[in-house]
Amino acid sequence: MPDAPNGKALAAGLAALQERARGYTYLGKYREAASCLHRGLRLVGSAATSPTYDHLALWNELGIVYKYLGKFKSAQKFYGIALQHSSSCLTGRDRYDFLASLYHNLGGLEHSRGQFSRGERYARKSLQFRARAAGASSIAVAADRAALAAILDGLRKFNESQKLYRKALKTYRRVYGKSHREIALILNNLAAVYQAAGQPSRAETHYRASLAMKRQKLGKAHPNVAITMNNLAMLYASLGREPEARLWFEKALKLLRNSLGKSHPNTLAVKRNLQKVKTAYPMRAVKNRTKAW
């Protein structure tokens, strides 16, 4: 039976808002993305009696955006609402796929909070659900592997982390070719593992490759570019290359202030790292590597 005209109009309006929100998220304009998603929630109406898949999708995407904004409590709230209602809205493979994505995102949130043990549990759940919904060589599984690898790096499980990153990288290159935003993110994160494992030359090579690819694929003003700038600066600081470290910290700080604002957690972390170098703190005190999720 065809949709009623009002139903078609609502679906088209919601799809347009979600597409616009994803475009803003891609560009690092997270406040604008959140505004679009909240308009989407108002469009689909109250979820008090009978939430739909549209509600689940919007809650999940709001969780992502608020995490990027550094508003972790808001992100947790929206992820929790989506998880609470997922069983009543979805069944079978659709439910497995949604839960895999939701646990992936919850793992990312705990990673951002530095709660790596809790994040590992979520990330492994994500892989378990994804295995029921997608093939082992799929992009979705590669993304879950990369997410788990980032958490294992935080737990200093470097060998497993490297293996997972390499598997994910192999899949991305097979699907996307040599250059893609997701490949740039993995190169950054793999560099962070090499740095932590005491392989500075390999770390620098991967950071440099990631930075060039991010600038090409995301644009020079994207806040994610600053993540690799910060990491490269910390590598140089740990090697005693203070002038280079200061240069990259300053570039990262300027970019983040312009894109995310002065009070964002990433902005504050880079500011602290720069201050440590400026005040001649021991280089080993600069520890706050940042990985993209």
C-alpha positions in Angstrom: 0.0 0.0 0.0 1.5 3.4 -0.9 2.2 5.9 1.8 -0.2 8.7 2.4 1.0 12.1 1.0 1.7 13.4 4.5 3.8 10.3 5.2 5.8 10.8 2.1 6.4 14.5 2.9 7.5 13.6 6.4 9.9 11.0 5.2 11.3 13.3 2.6 11.8 16.1 5.1 13.4 13.8 7.7 15.8 12.4 5.1 16.8 15.9 4.0 17.5 16.9 7.6 19.6 13.7 8.3 21.5 14.2 5.1 22.2 17.8 6.0 23.3 16.8 9.5 25.7 14.1 8.1 27.2 16.7 5.8 27.8 19.1 8.7 29.3 16.3 10.7 31.6 15.4 7.8 32.8 19.0 7.7 33.3 19.2 11.5 30.3 21.6 12.0 28.9 19.7 14.9 26.6 22.4 16.3 24.8 22.7 13.0 24.5 19.0 12.8 22.9 18.8 16.2 20.4 21.5 15.3 19.3 19.5 12.2 18.9 16.3 14.2 16.8 18.0 16.9 14.6 19.4 14.1 14.3 15.8 12.9 13.1 14.7 16.3 10.5 17.4 16.4 9.3 16.4 12.9 8.8 12.7 13.8 7.0 13.6 17.0 6.9 12.2 20.5 8.4 8.8 21.2 6.7 8.4 24.6 4.2 5.8 23.4 5.6 4.2 20.3 9.2 5.0 19.2 10.1 4.1 15.6 13.3 3.3 13.8 13.5 7.0 12.9 13.7 7.9 16.6 16.5 5.3 17.1 18.5 6.6 14.2 18.2 10.2 15.3 19.1 9.4 18.9 22.1 7.5 17.8 23.3 10.3 15.5 22.8 12.9 18.2 25.0 10.7 20.5 27.7 10.9 17.8 27.5 14.6 17.4 27.4 15.4 21.1 30.5 13.2 21.6 32.3 15.3 19.0 31.2 18.4 20.8 32.7 17.1 24.0 29.3 16.9 25.7 29.7 13.4 26.9 26.7 13.3 29.3 24.4 14.3 26.5 25.9 11.7 24.2 25.4 9.1 26.9 21.8 10.1 27.3 20.9 9.7 23.7 22.8 6.4 23.2 21.0 5.1 26.3 17.6 6.0 25.0 18.4 4.3 21.7 19.6 1.2 23.5 16.5 1.1 25.7 14.1 1.1 22.8 16.1 -1.0 20.2 14.4 -4.3 21.1 10.9 -2.9 20.7 11.6 -1.3 17.3 13.8 -3.8 15.6 14.1 -7.6 15.1 16.5 -10.0 13.3 19.4 -8.8 11.3 18.2 -5.1 11.4 18.5 -5.3 15.2 21.9 -6.9 15.1 23.2 -4.2 12.7 21.8 -1.3 14.8 23.2 -2.7 18.0 26.6 -3.3 16.5 26.7 0.4 15.5 25.3 1.6 18.8 27.9 -0.4 20.8 30.6 0.8 18.4 29.6 4.4 19.3 29.3 3.7 23.0 32.9 2.3 22.9 34.0 5.5 21.2 32.4 7.6 23.9 34.2 5.6 26.6 37.4 5.9 24.6 37.0 9.7 24.6 36.4 9.6 28.4 39.5 7.5 28.9 37.4 4.6 30.3 39.2 2.0 28.2 38.2 -1.1 30.0 34.5 -0.2 29.7 35.1 0.8 26.1 36.7 -2.6 25.3 33.5 -4.4 26.5 31.4 -2.2 24.2 33.7 -2.6 21.3 33.8 -6.4 21.6 30.0 -6.5 21.8 29.9 -4.4 18.6 32.1 -7.0 16.8 29.9 -9.8 18.1 26.7 -8.3 16.8 28.3 -7.2 13.5 29.4 -10.8 12.8 25.7 -11.7 12.8 24.8 -8.9 10.3 27.8 -8.5 8.0 30.7 -10.5 6.4 34.1 -10.7 7.9 35.6 -8.6 5.0 33.0 -5.9 5.2 33.7 -2.2 5.8 31.5 -2.3 8.9 33.7 -5.0 10.4 36.8 -3.1 9.5 35.5 0.0 11.3 34.7 -2.1 14.4 38.2 -3.6 14.4 39.7 -0.2 14.2 37.6 1.0 17.0 38.6 -1.9 19.2 42.2 -1.3 18.3 42.1 2.3 19.5 40.8 1.1 22.9 43.4 -1.6 23.1 46.1 1.0 22.5 44.8 2.9 25.5 45.1 -0.4 27.5 48.6 -0.8 26.2 47.8 -4.0 24.4 49.9 -2.9 21.5 50.4 -6.2 19.6 46.6 -6.9 19.3 46.0 -3.2 18.5 48.5 -3.2 15.6 47.1 -6.5 14.2 43.5 -5.1 14.2 44.6 -1.8 12.6 46.4 -3.6 9.8 43.4 -5.9 9.1 41.1 -2.8 9.0 43.6 -0.9 6.7 43.7 -3.9 4.3 39.9 -3.8 4.0 39.8 0.0 3.5 42.4 0.0 0.8 40.7 -2.9 -1.0 37.4 -1.0 -1.0 38.5 2.7 -1.2 41.9 2.6 -2.9 45.1 4.3 -1.6 43.5 7.5 -0.3 40.4 8.0 1.8 39.4 9.8 5.0 39.0 6.5 6.9 42.5 5.4 5.8 43.8 8.7 7.1 42.2 8.1 10.5 43.7 4.6 10.8 47.2 5.9 9.8 47.0 8.4 12.6 45.9 5.8 15.1 48.5 3.2 14.0 51.1 5.9 14.3 50.0 6.5 17.9 50.5 2.8 18.6 54.0 2.9 17.1 54.8 5.9 19.2 53.6 4.2 22.4 55.5 1.1 21.5 58.8 3.0 21.1 59.0 3.1 17.3 59.3 6.9 16.7 60.5 6.7 13.0 57.5 4.6 12.0 55.2 6.8 14.1 56.4 10.0 12.3 56.0 8.4 8.9 52.4 7.4 9.6 51.5 10.8 11.2 52.9 12.6 8.2 51.0 10.4 5.8 47.8 10.8 7.8 48.1 14.6 8.0 48.6 15.0 4.3 45.6 12.7 3.5 43.4 14.4 6.1 44.1 17.8 4.6 43.3 16.5 1.2 40.1 14.6 2.1 38.7 16.7 5.0 40.1 20.1 4.3 42.7 22.1 6.1 40.3 23.6 8.6 38.7 20.4 9.7 39.1 19.8 13.5 40.2 16.2 12.9 43.3 17.6 11.2 44.3 19.1 14.5 44.3 15.7 16.1 47.2 14.5 14.0 49.0 17.9 14.4 48.8 17.5 18.1 50.1 13.9 18.0 53.0 14.8 15.7 53.9 17.6 18.1 53.9 15.3 21.0 56.1 12.9 19.2 58.6 15.7 18.5 58.4 16.8 22.2 59.2 13.3 23.3 62.2 13.3 21.0 63.5 16.6 22.3 62.6 18.5 19.1 61.1 21.4 21.0 60.8 24.0 18.2 58.9 21.6 15.9 56.7 20.5 18.8 55.7 24.1 19.6 55.0 24.8 15.9 52.6 21.9 15.5 50.9 22.5 18.9 50.3 26.2 18.0 48.8 25.2 14.6 46.6 22.6 16.2 45.4 25.0 18.9 44.5 27.7 16.4 42.6 25.3 14.3 40.6 23.9 17.2 39.8 27.3 18.7 38.4 28.3 15.3 36.4 25.1 14.7 35.4 23.7 18.2 35.8 26.7 20.5 38.1 27.5 23.4 36.4 25.2 26.0 36.2 22.0 24.0 38.2 19.1 25.6 40.5 18.7 22.6 41.2 22.4 22.6 42.1 22.4 26.3 44.2 19.2 25.9 46.3 20.8 23.2 46.6 24.1 25.1 48.0 22.1 28.1 50.5 20.3 25.9 51.7 23.5 24.4 52.1 25.1 27.9 54.2 22.1 29.1 56.6 22.7 26.2 56.7 26.5 26.7 57.4 26.2 30.4 60.2 23.6 29.8 58.4 20.8 31.5 60.1 17.4 31.1 59.2 16.1 27.6 58.1 12.8 29.1 55.3 14.7 30.9 53.6 15.3 27.5 51.4 12.2 27.3 48.0 13.2 25.9 47.9 11.5 22.5 44.6 11.8 20.8 43.1 9.1 18.5 40.2 9.7 16.1 37.0 7.6 16.4 
